[in-house]
Amino acid sequence: MNQIKQMFELQQQLNDNTNGKIWTEGATKDGRHISWLRCIYMEAAEAIDSFNWKHWKDIEGQPDLDNAKVELVDIWHFIMSEAIHFGDTQFAEAYEDMVPEKDINPELMIEILEKIVAAAAGAEVDKSQNALYEITGLFFKALATMSMDVPELYTRYVVKNQLNTFRQDHGYKDGSYIKIWDAVEDNVIAFNIMDEHPDFTPEQLYKKLEEEYKLVS
């Protein structure tokens, strides 16, 4: 199974567990309206802030490339969710063998992210639009511009996916979940585990998170 297909399956499971299977109809099990498009353009705007675009502040500051990658993974969560909601997931598999650029171009990244914001916001306002395919194409262009390939996206996604699942299973909604593990945030722990065990399956990562959490909870 290719990695894009695996990510779609993991996203389906996460959304089913978090929102109830009714989420594909556009609402959570609690009756809250879901807007994946709004999620996409809000995350894309946050990704823009990873780059030093303000002409009046931190003029010599460097872009936060690691945070930009984090935001891209968040965008990917919501693109997949919108695709599942829309009823077409296979089209994204065409990007499986995408070739990343060697050098990161911050100005081009901002331009691509602004196009994602515009496409997602426009489709949210005008329900007759279908911006899914345009947004997905722009997303993978952004990925390539950030020198990220699908295997890196997969690794980063699996970490975030399993951590989100783990949080939900351990009291995140009712506030009992402990996010700081011995003075280190849980997402740092999760990425460190994958760095040490790059061949871990999602299930193995989850099991390791449980082992680590028992030491602090």
PyMOL commands that place a pseudoatom at each C-alpha (Angstrom):
pseudoatom trace, name=CA, resn=MET, resi=1, chain=A, elem=C, hetatm=0, pos=[0.000, 0.000, 0.000]
pseudoatom trace, name=CA, resn=ASN, resi=2, chain=A, elem=C, hetatm=0, pos=[1.387, 3.425, -0.896]
pseudoatom trace, name=CA, resn=GLN, resi=3, chain=A, elem=C, hetatm=0, pos=[1.935, 6.006, 1.812]
pseudoatom trace, name=CA, resn=ILE, resi=4, chain=A, elem=C, hetatm=0, pos=[-0.705, 8.472, 0.629]
pseudoatom trace, name=CA, resn=LYS, resi=5, chain=A, elem=C, hetatm=0, pos=[-3.371, 5.770, 0.758]
pseudoatom trace, name=CA, resn=GLN, resi=6, chain=A, elem=C, hetatm=0, pos=[-2.193, 4.789, 4.259]
pseudoatom trace, name=CA, resn=MET, resi=7, chain=A, elem=C, hetatm=0, pos=[-2.487, 8.397, 5.436]
pseudoatom trace, name=CA, resn=PHE, resi=8, chain=A, elem=C, hetatm=0, pos=[-6.045, 8.637, 4.146]
pseudoatom trace, name=CA, resn=GLU, resi=9, chain=A, elem=C, hetatm=0, pos=[-6.971, 5.493, 6.069]
pseudoatom trace, name=CA, resn=LEU, resi=10, chain=A, elem=C, hetatm=0, pos=[-5.400, 6.841, 9.267]
pseudoatom trace, name=CA, resn=GLN, resi=11, chain=A, elem=C, hetatm=0, pos=[-7.234, 10.163, 8.833]
pseudoatom trace, name=CA, resn=GLN, resi=12, chain=A, elem=C, hetatm=0, pos=[-10.541, 8.365, 8.349]
pseudoatom trace, name=CA, resn=GLN, resi=13, chain=A, elem=C, hetatm=0, pos=[-9.960, 6.429, 11.583]
pseudoatom trace, name=CA, resn=LEU, resi=14, chain=A, elem=C, hetatm=0, pos=[-8.993, 9.564, 13.521]
pseudoatom trace, name=CA, resn=ASN, resi=15, chain=A, elem=C, hetatm=0, pos=[-12.017, 11.524, 12.324]
pseudoatom trace, name=CA, resn=ASP, resi=16, chain=A, elem=C, hetatm=0, pos=[-14.367, 8.596, 12.989]
pseudoatom trace, name=CA, resn=ASN, resi=17, chain=A, elem=C, hetatm=0, pos=[-13.071, 8.269, 16.539]
pseudoatom trace, name=CA, resn=THR, resi=18, chain=A, elem=C, hetatm=0, pos=[-13.027, 12.001, 17.255]
pseudoatom trace, name=CA, resn=ASN, resi=19, chain=A, elem=C, hetatm=0, pos=[-16.200, 13.211, 15.551]
pseudoatom trace, name=CA, resn=GLY, resi=20, chain=A, elem=C, hetatm=0, pos=[-18.266, 10.075, 15.046]
pseudoatom trace, name=CA, resn=LYS, resi=21, chain=A, elem=C, hetatm=0, pos=[-18.850, 8.512, 11.637]
pseudoatom trace, name=CA, resn=ILE, resi=22, chain=A, elem=C, hetatm=0, pos=[-21.472, 11.178, 10.902]
pseudoatom trace, name=CA, resn=TRP, resi=23, chain=A, elem=C, hetatm=0, pos=[-18.626, 13.654, 10.296]
pseudoatom trace, name=CA, resn=THR, resi=24, chain=A, elem=C, hetatm=0, pos=[-18.597, 12.769, 6.572]
pseudoatom trace, name=CA, resn=GLU, resi=25, chain=A, elem=C, hetatm=0, pos=[-22.003, 14.474, 6.361]
pseudoatom trace, name=CA, resn=GLY, resi=26, chain=A, elem=C, hetatm=0, pos=[-20.496, 17.760, 7.564]
pseudoatom trace, name=CA, resn=ALA, resi=27, chain=A, elem=C, hetatm=0, pos=[-21.127, 17.730, 11.319]
pseudoatom trace, name=CA, resn=THR, resi=28, chain=A, elem=C, hetatm=0, pos=[-19.709, 16.165, 14.466]
pseudoatom trace, name=CA, resn=LYS, resi=29, chain=A, elem=C, hetatm=0, pos=[-21.555, 13.651, 16.648]
pseudoatom trace, name=CA, resn=ASP, resi=30, chain=A, elem=C, hetatm=0, pos=[-22.384, 16.648, 18.877]
pseudoatom trace, name=CA, resn=GLY, resi=31, chain=A, elem=C, hetatm=0, pos=[-24.018, 18.514, 16.009]
pseudoatom trace, name=CA, resn=ARG, resi=32, chain=A, elem=C, hetatm=0, pos=[-21.212, 21.013, 15.441]
pseudoatom trace, name=CA, resn=HIS, resi=33, chain=A, elem=C, hetatm=0, pos=[-20.778, 22.153, 11.824]
pseudoatom trace, name=CA, resn=ILE, resi=34, chain=A, elem=C, hetatm=0, pos=[-17.442, 21.198, 10.285]
pseudoatom trace, name=CA, resn=SER, resi=35, chain=A, elem=C, hetatm=0, pos=[-15.633, 23.407, 7.765]
pseudoatom trace, name=CA, resn=TRP, resi=36, chain=A, elem=C, hetatm=0, pos=[-12.483, 21.679, 6.549]
pseudoatom trace, name=CA, resn=LEU, resi=37, chain=A, elem=C, hetatm=0, pos=[-11.950, 24.498, 4.045]
pseudoatom trace, name=CA, resn=ARG, resi=38, chain=A, elem=C, hetatm=0, pos=[-11.814, 27.048, 6.857]
pseudoatom trace, name=CA, resn=CYS, resi=39, chain=A, elem=C, hetatm=0, pos=[-9.366, 24.801, 8.698]
pseudoatom trace, name=CA, resn=ILE, resi=40, chain=A, elem=C, hetatm=0, pos=[-7.197, 24.740, 5.578]
pseudoatom trace, name=CA, resn=TYR, resi=41, chain=A, elem=C, hetatm=0, pos=[-7.005, 28.488, 5.042]
pseudoatom trace, name=CA, resn=MET, resi=42, chain=A, elem=C, hetatm=0, pos=[-6.498, 29.237, 8.725]
pseudoatom trace, name=CA, resn=GLU, resi=43, chain=A, elem=C, hetatm=0, pos=[-3.563, 26.799, 8.885]
pseudoatom trace, name=CA, resn=ALA, resi=44, chain=A, elem=C, hetatm=0, pos=[-2.166, 28.183, 5.630]
pseudoatom trace, name=CA, resn=ALA, resi=45, chain=A, elem=C, hetatm=0, pos=[-2.256, 31.688, 7.111]
pseudoatom trace, name=CA, resn=GLU, resi=46, chain=A, elem=C, hetatm=0, pos=[-0.377, 30.393, 10.157]
pseudoatom trace, name=CA, resn=ALA, resi=47, chain=A, elem=C, hetatm=0, pos=[2.187, 28.815, 7.826]
pseudoatom trace, name=CA, resn=ILE, resi=48, chain=A, elem=C, hetatm=0, pos=[2.735, 32.213, 6.181]
pseudoatom trace, name=CA, resn=ASP, resi=49, chain=A, elem=C, hetatm=0, pos=[3.653, 33.577, 9.600]
pseudoatom trace, name=CA, resn=SER, resi=50, chain=A, elem=C, hetatm=0, pos=[6.534, 31.081, 9.670]
pseudoatom trace, name=CA, resn=PHE, resi=51, chain=A, elem=C, hetatm=0, pos=[8.239, 33.322, 7.128]
pseudoatom trace, name=CA, resn=ASN, resi=52, chain=A, elem=C, hetatm=0, pos=[9.605, 36.739, 7.971]
pseudoatom trace, name=CA, resn=TRP, resi=53, chain=A, elem=C, hetatm=0, pos=[7.238, 38.728, 5.770]
pseudoatom trace, name=CA, resn=LYS, resi=54, chain=A, elem=C, hetatm=0, pos=[6.586, 41.759, 8.017]
pseudoatom trace, name=CA, resn=HIS, resi=55, chain=A, elem=C, hetatm=0, pos=[8.419, 44.824, 6.719]
pseudoatom trace, name=CA, resn=TRP, resi=56, chain=A, elem=C, hetatm=0, pos=[8.226, 46.551, 10.117]
pseudoatom trace, name=CA, resn=LYS, resi=57, chain=A, elem=C, hetatm=0, pos=[9.379, 43.773, 12.448]
pseudoatom trace, name=CA, resn=ASP, resi=58, chain=A, elem=C, hetatm=0, pos=[12.394, 41.427, 12.788]
pseudoatom trace, name=CA, resn=ILE, resi=59, chain=A, elem=C, hetatm=0, pos=[13.691, 42.518, 9.411]
pseudoatom trace, name=CA, resn=GLU, resi=60, chain=A, elem=C, hetatm=0, pos=[16.762, 40.276, 9.621]
pseudoatom trace, name=CA, resn=GLY, resi=61, chain=A, elem=C, hetatm=0, pos=[14.890, 37.328, 11.127]
pseudoatom trace, name=CA, resn=GLN, resi=62, chain=A, elem=C, hetatm=0, pos=[15.113, 33.919, 9.512]
pseudoatom trace, name=CA, resn=PRO, resi=63, chain=A, elem=C, hetatm=0, pos=[12.079, 31.847, 8.510]
pseudoatom trace, name=CA, resn=ASP, resi=64, chain=A, elem=C, hetatm=0, pos=[10.967, 29.159, 10.934]
pseudoatom trace, name=CA, resn=LEU, resi=65, chain=A, elem=C, hetatm=0, pos=[11.162, 26.299, 8.464]
pseudoatom trace, name=CA, resn=ASP, resi=66, chain=A, elem=C, hetatm=0, pos=[10.425, 23.590, 11.010]
pseudoatom trace, name=CA, resn=ASN, resi=67, chain=A, elem=C, hetatm=0, pos=[7.198, 25.316, 12.029]
pseudoatom trace, name=CA, resn=ALA, resi=68, chain=A, elem=C, hetatm=0, pos=[6.279, 25.748, 8.357]
pseudoatom trace, name=CA, resn=LYS, resi=69, chain=A, elem=C, hetatm=0, pos=[6.567, 21.970, 7.973]
pseudoatom trace, name=CA, resn=VAL, resi=70, chain=A, elem=C, hetatm=0, pos=[4.391, 21.454, 11.029]
pseudoatom trace, name=CA, resn=GLU, resi=71, chain=A, elem=C, hetatm=0, pos=[1.736, 23.722, 9.529]
pseudoatom trace, name=CA, resn=LEU, resi=72, chain=A, elem=C, hetatm=0, pos=[1.908, 21.893, 6.192]
pseudoatom trace, name=CA, resn=VAL, resi=73, chain=A, elem=C, hetatm=0, pos=[1.199, 18.610, 7.946]
pseudoatom trace, name=CA, resn=ASP, resi=74, chain=A, elem=C, hetatm=0, pos=[-1.797, 20.229, 9.657]
pseudoatom trace, name=CA, resn=ILE, resi=75, chain=A, elem=C, hetatm=0, pos=[-3.037, 21.468, 6.274]
pseudoatom trace, name=CA, resn=TRP, resi=76, chain=A, elem=C, hetatm=0, pos=[-2.677, 17.934, 4.926]
pseudoatom trace, name=CA, resn=HIS, resi=77, chain=A, elem=C, hetatm=0, pos=[-4.908, 16.589, 7.727]
pseudoatom trace, name=CA, resn=PHE, resi=78, chain=A, elem=C, hetatm=0, pos=[-7.649, 18.947, 6.608]
pseudoatom trace, name=CA, resn=ILE, resi=79, chain=A, elem=C, hetatm=0, pos=[-7.167, 18.393, 2.870]
pseudoatom trace, name=CA, resn=MET, resi=80, chain=A, elem=C, hetatm=0, pos=[-7.591, 14.654, 3.397]
pseudoatom trace, name=CA, resn=SER, resi=81, chain=A, elem=C, hetatm=0, pos=[-10.642, 15.253, 5.570]
pseudoatom trace, name=CA, resn=GLU, resi=82, chain=A, elem=C, hetatm=0, pos=[-12.219, 17.457, 2.899]
pseudoatom trace, name=CA, resn=ALA, resi=83, chain=A, elem=C, hetatm=0, pos=[-11.424, 14.832, 0.248]
pseudoatom trace, name=CA, resn=ILE, resi=84, chain=A, elem=C, hetatm=0, pos=[-13.053, 12.063, 2.298]
pseudoatom trace, name=CA, resn=HIS, resi=85, chain=A, elem=C, hetatm=0, pos=[-16.050, 14.318, 2.948]
pseudoatom trace, name=CA, resn=PHE, resi=86, chain=A, elem=C, hetatm=0, pos=[-16.228, 15.128, -0.773]
pseudoatom trace, name=CA, resn=GLY, resi=87, chain=A, elem=C, hetatm=0, pos=[-15.992, 11.445, -1.689]
pseudoatom trace, name=CA, resn=ASP, resi=88, chain=A, elem=C, hetatm=0, pos=[-12.768, 11.311, -3.704]
pseudoatom trace, name=CA, resn=THR, resi=89, chain=A, elem=C, hetatm=0, pos=[-9.501, 10.186, -2.140]
pseudoatom trace, name=CA, resn=GLN, resi=90, chain=A, elem=C, hetatm=0, pos=[-7.718, 8.327, -4.918]
pseudoatom trace, name=CA, resn=PHE, resi=91, chain=A, elem=C, hetatm=0, pos=[-6.806, 11.420, -6.951]
pseudoatom trace, name=CA, resn=ALA, resi=92, chain=A, elem=C, hetatm=0, pos=[-4.130, 12.415, -4.428]
pseudoatom trace, name=CA, resn=GLU, resi=93, chain=A, elem=C, hetatm=0, pos=[-2.185, 9.206, -5.040]
pseudoatom trace, name=CA, resn=ALA, resi=94, chain=A, elem=C, hetatm=0, pos=[-0.949, 10.747, -8.289]
pseudoatom trace, name=CA, resn=TYR, resi=95, chain=A, elem=C, hetatm=0, pos=[1.456, 12.811, -6.168]
pseudoatom trace, name=CA, resn=GLU, resi=96, chain=A, elem=C, hetatm=0, pos=[3.101, 9.765, -4.536]
pseudoatom trace, name=CA, resn=ASP, resi=97, chain=A, elem=C, hetatm=0, pos=[6.327, 10.123, -6.524]
pseudoatom trace, name=CA, resn=MET, resi=98, chain=A, elem=C, hetatm=0, pos=[6.570, 13.902, -6.297]
pseudoatom trace, name=CA, resn=VAL, resi=99, chain=A, elem=C, hetatm=0, pos=[10.162, 15.159, -6.556]
pseudoatom trace, name=CA, resn=PRO, resi=100, chain=A, elem=C, hetatm=0, pos=[11.104, 17.927, -4.079]
pseudoatom trace, name=CA, resn=GLU, resi=101, chain=A, elem=C, hetatm=0, pos=[13.208, 20.945, -4.906]
pseudoatom trace, name=CA, resn=LYS, resi=102, chain=A, elem=C, hetatm=0, pos=[16.775, 21.009, -3.587]
pseudoatom trace, name=CA, resn=ASP, resi=103, chain=A, elem=C, hetatm=0, pos=[16.578, 24.550, -2.256]
pseudoatom trace, name=CA, resn=ILE, resi=104, chain=A, elem=C, hetatm=0, pos=[13.800, 26.184, -0.236]
pseudoatom trace, name=CA, resn=ASN, resi=105, chain=A, elem=C, hetatm=0, pos=[12.366, 29.381, -1.718]
pseudoatom trace, name=CA, resn=PRO, resi=106, chain=A, elem=C, hetatm=0, pos=[10.603, 31.387, 1.047]
pseudoatom trace, name=CA, resn=GLU, resi=107, chain=A, elem=C, hetatm=0, pos=[9.062, 33.963, -1.304]
pseudoatom trace, name=CA, resn=LEU, resi=108, chain=A, elem=C, hetatm=0, pos=[7.599, 31.239, -3.511]
pseudoatom trace, name=CA, resn=MET, resi=109, chain=A, elem=C, hetatm=0, pos=[6.292, 29.475, -0.409]
pseudoatom trace, name=CA, resn=ILE, resi=110, chain=A, elem=C, hetatm=0, pos=[4.397, 32.575, 0.690]
pseudoatom trace, name=CA, resn=GLU, resi=111, chain=A, elem=C, hetatm=0, pos=[2.911, 32.935, -2.794]
pseudoatom trace, name=CA, resn=ILE, resi=112, chain=A, elem=C, hetatm=0, pos=[1.743, 29.304, -2.851]
pseudoatom trace, name=CA, resn=LEU, resi=113, chain=A, elem=C, hetatm=0, pos=[0.287, 29.538, 0.641]
pseudoatom trace, name=CA, resn=GLU, resi=114, chain=A, elem=C, hetatm=0, pos=[-1.590, 32.712, -0.284]
pseudoatom trace, name=CA, resn=LYS, resi=115, chain=A, elem=C, hetatm=0, pos=[-3.095, 30.883, -3.253]
pseudoatom trace, name=CA, resn=ILE, resi=116, chain=A, elem=C, hetatm=0, pos=[-4.213, 28.099, -0.900]
pseudoatom trace, name=CA, resn=VAL, resi=117, chain=A, elem=C, hetatm=0, pos=[-5.816, 30.694, 1.382]
pseudoatom trace, name=CA, resn=ALA, resi=118, chain=A, elem=C, hetatm=0, pos=[-7.580, 32.318, -1.557]
pseudoatom trace, name=CA, resn=ALA, resi=119, chain=A, elem=C, hetatm=0, pos=[-8.824, 29.029, -3.037]
pseudoatom trace, name=CA, resn=ALA, resi=120, chain=A, elem=C, hetatm=0, pos=[-10.063, 27.618, 0.273]
pseudoatom trace, name=CA, resn=ALA, resi=121, chain=A, elem=C, hetatm=0, pos=[-11.667, 30.864, 1.448]
pseudoatom trace, name=CA, resn=GLY, resi=122, chain=A, elem=C, hetatm=0, pos=[-13.326, 31.433, -1.926]
pseudoatom trace, name=CA, resn=ALA, resi=123, chain=A, elem=C, hetatm=0, pos=[-14.823, 27.945, -1.936]
pseudoatom trace, name=CA, resn=GLU, resi=124, chain=A, elem=C, hetatm=0, pos=[-16.000, 28.373, 1.656]
pseudoatom trace, name=CA, resn=VAL, resi=125, chain=A, elem=C, hetatm=0, pos=[-17.869, 31.550, 0.729]
pseudoatom trace, name=CA, resn=ASP, resi=126, chain=A, elem=C, hetatm=0, pos=[-19.200, 30.254, -2.593]
pseudoatom trace, name=CA, resn=LYS, resi=127, chain=A, elem=C, hetatm=0, pos=[-20.429, 26.703, -2.009]
pseudoatom trace, name=CA, resn=SER, resi=128, chain=A, elem=C, hetatm=0, pos=[-20.789, 26.135, -5.760]
pseudoatom trace, name=CA, resn=GLN, resi=129, chain=A, elem=C, hetatm=0, pos=[-17.005, 26.090, -6.101]
pseudoatom trace, name=CA, resn=ASN, resi=130, chain=A, elem=C, hetatm=0, pos=[-14.970, 22.905, -5.849]
pseudoatom trace, name=CA, resn=ALA, resi=131, chain=A, elem=C, hetatm=0, pos=[-11.456, 23.930, -4.906]
pseudoatom trace, name=CA, resn=LEU, resi=132, chain=A, elem=C, hetatm=0, pos=[-10.305, 20.546, -3.596]
pseudoatom trace, name=CA, resn=TYR, resi=133, chain=A, elem=C, hetatm=0, pos=[-8.177, 19.579, -6.568]
pseudoatom trace, name=CA, resn=GLU, resi=134, chain=A, elem=C, hetatm=0, pos=[-6.663, 23.041, -6.921]
pseudoatom trace, name=CA, resn=ILE, resi=135, chain=A, elem=C, hetatm=0, pos=[-5.798, 23.169, -3.224]
pseudoatom trace, name=CA, resn=THR, resi=136, chain=A, elem=C, hetatm=0, pos=[-4.258, 19.708, -3.307]
pseudoatom trace, name=CA, resn=GLY, resi=137, chain=A, elem=C, hetatm=0, pos=[-2.100, 20.594, -6.296]
pseudoatom trace, name=CA, resn=LEU, resi=138, chain=A, elem=C, hetatm=0, pos=[-0.952, 23.764, -4.554]
pseudoatom trace, name=CA, resn=PHE, resi=139, chain=A, elem=C, hetatm=0, pos=[-0.241, 21.805, -1.374]
pseudoatom trace, name=CA, resn=PHE, resi=140, chain=A, elem=C, hetatm=0, pos=[2.097, 19.382, -3.106]
pseudoatom trace, name=CA, resn=LYS, resi=141, chain=A, elem=C, hetatm=0, pos=[3.772, 22.294, -4.870]
pseudoatom trace, name=CA, resn=ALA, resi=142, chain=A, elem=C, hetatm=0, pos=[4.333, 23.835, -1.433]
pseudoatom trace, name=CA, resn=LEU, resi=143, chain=A, elem=C, hetatm=0, pos=[5.682, 20.523, -0.188]
pseudoatom trace, name=CA, resn=ALA, resi=144, chain=A, elem=C, hetatm=0, pos=[8.178, 20.348, -3.049]
pseudoatom trace, name=CA, resn=THR, resi=145, chain=A, elem=C, hetatm=0, pos=[9.172, 23.987, -2.506]
pseudoatom trace, name=CA, resn=MET, resi=146, chain=A, elem=C, hetatm=0, pos=[9.944, 23.104, 1.122]
pseudoatom trace, name=CA, resn=SER, resi=147, chain=A, elem=C, hetatm=0, pos=[12.188, 20.255, -0.096]
pseudoatom trace, name=CA, resn=MET, resi=148, chain=A, elem=C, hetatm=0, pos=[9.797, 17.709, 1.408]
pseudoatom trace, name=CA, resn=ASP, resi=149, chain=A, elem=C, hetatm=0, pos=[8.960, 14.445, -0.293]
pseudoatom trace, name=CA, resn=VAL, resi=150, chain=A, elem=C, hetatm=0, pos=[6.051, 12.108, 0.453]
pseudoatom trace, name=CA, resn=PRO, resi=151, chain=A, elem=C, hetatm=0, pos=[8.108, 9.854, 2.783]
pseudoatom trace, name=CA, resn=GLU, resi=152, chain=A, elem=C, hetatm=0, pos=[8.924, 12.861, 4.988]
pseudoatom trace, name=CA, resn=LEU, resi=153, chain=A, elem=C, hetatm=0, pos=[5.289, 13.975, 4.899]
pseudoatom trace, name=CA, resn=TYR, resi=154, chain=A, elem=C, hetatm=0, pos=[4.275, 10.439, 5.864]
pseudoatom trace, name=CA, resn=THR, resi=155, chain=A, elem=C, hetatm=0, pos=[6.659, 10.288, 8.824]
pseudoatom trace, name=CA, resn=ARG, resi=156, chain=A, elem=C, hetatm=0, pos=[5.592, 13.685, 10.110]
pseudoatom trace, name=CA, resn=TYR, resi=157, chain=A, elem=C, hetatm=0, pos=[1.923, 12.881, 9.552]
pseudoatom trace, name=CA, resn=VAL, resi=158, chain=A, elem=C, hetatm=0, pos=[2.106, 9.540, 11.361]
pseudoatom trace, name=CA, resn=VAL, resi=159, chain=A, elem=C, hetatm=0, pos=[3.677, 11.225, 14.382]
pseudoatom trace, name=CA, resn=LYS, resi=160, chain=A, elem=C, hetatm=0, pos=[0.964, 13.888, 14.522]
pseudoatom trace, name=CA, resn=ASN, resi=161, chain=A, elem=C, hetatm=0, pos=[-1.829, 11.411, 13.740]
pseudoatom trace, name=CA, resn=GLN, resi=162, chain=A, elem=C, hetatm=0, pos=[-0.858, 8.927, 16.409]
pseudoatom trace, name=CA, resn=LEU, resi=163, chain=A, elem=C, hetatm=0, pos=[-0.206, 11.674, 18.942]
pseudoatom trace, name=CA, resn=ASN, resi=164, chain=A, elem=C, hetatm=0, pos=[-3.649, 13.159, 18.251]
pseudoatom trace, name=CA, resn=THR, resi=165, chain=A, elem=C, hetatm=0, pos=[-5.189, 9.698, 18.642]
pseudoatom trace, name=CA, resn=PHE, resi=166, chain=A, elem=C, hetatm=0, pos=[-3.214, 9.124, 21.831]
pseudoatom trace, name=CA, resn=ARG, resi=167, chain=A, elem=C, hetatm=0, pos=[-4.337, 12.456, 23.259]
pseudoatom trace, name=CA, resn=GLN, resi=168, chain=A, elem=C, hetatm=0, pos=[-7.992, 11.703, 22.524]
pseudoatom trace, name=CA, resn=ASP, resi=169, chain=A, elem=C, hetatm=0, pos=[-7.661, 8.292, 24.168]
pseudoatom trace, name=CA, resn=HIS, resi=170, chain=A, elem=C, hetatm=0, pos=[-6.066, 9.744, 27.299]
pseudoatom trace, name=CA, resn=GLY, resi=171, chain=A, elem=C, hetatm=0, pos=[-8.368, 12.558, 28.356]
pseudoatom trace, name=CA, resn=TYR, resi=172, chain=A, elem=C, hetatm=0, pos=[-7.548, 15.438, 26.002]
pseudoatom trace, name=CA, resn=LYS, resi=173, chain=A, elem=C, hetatm=0, pos=[-11.180, 16.555, 25.728]
pseudoatom trace, name=CA, resn=ASP, resi=174, chain=A, elem=C, hetatm=0, pos=[-11.924, 16.530, 29.461]
pseudoatom trace, name=CA, resn=GLY, resi=175, chain=A, elem=C, hetatm=0, pos=[-8.639, 18.233, 30.342]
pseudoatom trace, name=CA, resn=SER, resi=176, chain=A, elem=C, hetatm=0, pos=[-7.037, 15.346, 32.220]
pseudoatom trace, name=CA, resn=TYR, resi=177, chain=A, elem=C, hetatm=0, pos=[-4.350, 14.693, 29.618]
pseudoatom trace, name=CA, resn=ILE, resi=178, chain=A, elem=C, hetatm=0, pos=[-0.790, 15.668, 30.581]
pseudoatom trace, name=CA, resn=LYS, resi=179, chain=A, elem=C, hetatm=0, pos=[0.866, 17.436, 27.642]
pseudoatom trace, name=CA, resn=ILE, resi=180, chain=A, elem=C, hetatm=0, pos=[4.269, 18.100, 29.235]
pseudoatom trace, name=CA, resn=TRP, resi=181, chain=A, elem=C, hetatm=0, pos=[6.240, 14.934, 29.945]
pseudoatom trace, name=CA, resn=ASP, resi=182, chain=A, elem=C, hetatm=0, pos=[9.098, 15.613, 32.364]
pseudoatom trace, name=CA, resn=ALA, resi=183, chain=A, elem=C, hetatm=0, pos=[9.476, 19.212, 31.136]
pseudoatom trace, name=CA, resn=VAL, resi=184, chain=A, elem=C, hetatm=0, pos=[9.279, 18.155, 27.463]
pseudoatom trace, name=CA, resn=GLU, resi=185, chain=A, elem=C, hetatm=0, pos=[6.197, 18.659, 25.276]
pseudoatom trace, name=CA, resn=ASP, resi=186, chain=A, elem=C, hetatm=0, pos=[4.584, 15.461, 24.037]
pseudoatom trace, name=CA, resn=ASN, resi=187, chain=A, elem=C, hetatm=0, pos=[5.054, 16.259, 20.338]
pseudoatom trace, name=CA, resn=VAL, resi=188, chain=A, elem=C, hetatm=0, pos=[8.812, 16.544, 20.881]
pseudoatom trace, name=CA, resn=ILE, resi=189, chain=A, elem=C, hetatm=0, pos=[8.785, 13.144, 22.572]
pseudoatom trace, name=CA, resn=ALA, resi=190, chain=A, elem=C, hetatm=0, pos=[6.822, 11.653, 19.674]
pseudoatom trace, name=CA, resn=PHE, resi=191, chain=A, elem=C, hetatm=0, pos=[9.204, 13.014, 17.035]
pseudoatom trace, name=CA, resn=ASN, resi=192, chain=A, elem=C, hetatm=0, pos=[12.205, 11.836, 19.053]
pseudoatom trace, name=CA, resn=ILE, resi=193, chain=A, elem=C, hetatm=0, pos=[10.746, 8.326, 19.119]
pseudoatom trace, name=CA, resn=MET, resi=194, chain=A, elem=C, hetatm=0, pos=[10.358, 8.320, 15.335]
pseudoatom trace, name=CA, resn=ASP, resi=195, chain=A, elem=C, hetatm=0, pos=[13.875, 9.682, 14.912]
pseudoatom trace, name=CA, resn=GLU, resi=196, chain=A, elem=C, hetatm=0, pos=[15.177, 6.779, 16.979]
pseudoatom trace, name=CA, resn=HIS, resi=197, chain=A, elem=C, hetatm=0, pos=[12.883, 4.238, 15.305]
pseudoatom trace, name=CA, resn=PRO, resi=198, chain=A, elem=C, hetatm=0, pos=[12.278, 5.453, 11.726]
pseudoatom trace, name=CA, resn=ASP, resi=199, chain=A, elem=C, hetatm=0, pos=[10.759, 2.122, 10.669]
pseudoatom trace, name=CA, resn=PHE, resi=200, chain=A, elem=C, hetatm=0, pos=[8.077, 2.121, 13.365]
pseudoatom trace, name=CA, resn=THR, resi=201, chain=A, elem=C, hetatm=0, pos=[4.542, 1.421, 12.206]
pseudoatom trace, name=CA, resn=PRO, resi=202, chain=A, elem=C, hetatm=0, pos=[1.778, 3.699, 13.538]
pseudoatom trace, name=CA, resn=GLU, resi=203, chain=A, elem=C, hetatm=0, pos=[0.828, 0.941, 15.987]
pseudoatom trace, name=CA, resn=GLN, resi=204, chain=A, elem=C, hetatm=0, pos=[4.399, 0.631, 17.281]
pseudoatom trace, name=CA, resn=LEU, resi=205, chain=A, elem=C, hetatm=0, pos=[4.648, 4.383, 17.767]
pseudoatom trace, name=CA, resn=TYR, resi=206, chain=A, elem=C, hetatm=0, pos=[1.381, 4.423, 19.710]
pseudoatom trace, name=CA, resn=LYS, resi=207, chain=A, elem=C, hetatm=0, pos=[2.592, 1.576, 21.942]
pseudoatom trace, name=CA, resn=LYS, resi=208, chain=A, elem=C, hetatm=0, pos=[5.838, 3.419, 22.627]
pseudoatom trace, name=CA, resn=LEU, resi=209, chain=A, elem=C, hetatm=0, pos=[3.902, 6.577, 23.525]
pseudoatom trace, name=CA, resn=GLU, resi=210, chain=A, elem=C, hetatm=0, pos=[1.913, 4.541, 26.039]
pseudoatom trace, name=CA, resn=GLU, resi=211, chain=A, elem=C, hetatm=0, pos=[5.133, 3.237, 27.596]
pseudoatom trace, name=CA, resn=GLU, resi=212, chain=A, elem=C, hetatm=0, pos=[6.563, 6.743, 27.900]
pseudoatom trace, name=CA, resn=TYR, resi=213, chain=A, elem=C, hetatm=0, pos=[3.303, 8.219, 29.247]
pseudoatom trace, name=CA, resn=LYS, resi=214, chain=A, elem=C, hetatm=0, pos=[3.128, 5.682, 32.077]
pseudoatom trace, name=CA, resn=LEU, resi=215, chain=A, elem=C, hetatm=0, pos=[6.362, 7.170, 33.421]
pseudoatom trace, name=CA, resn=VAL, resi=216, chain=A, elem=C, hetatm=0, pos=[4.863, 10.641, 33.840]
pseudoatom trace, name=CA, resn=SER, resi=217, chain=A, elem=C, hetatm=0, pos=[1.132, 10.168, 34.494]
for i in range(1, 217): cmd.bond("trace and resi %d" % i, "trace and resi %d" % (i + 1))
show_as sticks, trace
zoom trace
